[in-house]
């Protein structure tokens, strides 16, 4: 598509490494208490953050 930009990924997408896993890894790198291991669904990230008061 004209005007689109696609970037090569350094890792393949699969059920063990989803967009939610990428998000969890980014939050961990940002210093939040998140472990991306085993994260498949967004609720897995939210469950890890809730005890630390990171969510309303």
N, C-alpha and C positions, 0 to 999 in steps of 0.2 A: 504494500500500500504506500502510495506516495506520501512522504513526510513522516513515515514511521521509522522508528529506530529500534533495532533489536540488538541486544548485547549477548555475547557468549556467556554461558554459565560455567562456573568452575566445577559444578557438581550436578548430576542428573536429579530430576524430580522423581520421587517414588513415595510410596506410602510411609516409609520410614524417615523421609526428609521432605516435608511439605512446606508450604508458605508459612504455616504456623510454627514449624521448627525453625525456619529462618528468622521469624519475628522473635521467638524466644532467645535465639542466639544473639540477636542484635540487642535485646533488652539486657541480657547478661553482660555483653561487652560495654553497655552503657552504665553498668554498676548496679543494676537491680538484681534482687535475689531470685533469679530464674535459672532453672536447669533445663536446657533444651532436650536432654535425653528422654526419649519416649513421648515427646509432644507430637500429637497428630491433630488434635482439635484445639480451637481457640480456648475452650473452657479449661483445658489443661494449664494454659498460661495464667488465666484468671484465677484459678484455684491456688496457684503458687503465690500470686501477688496479694490475694485477699488477706492472709494472716498478718501481713506487714503494713496494712492500712494504705496500700497503693491504690485501692479502689474505693469508691463511695459505697 
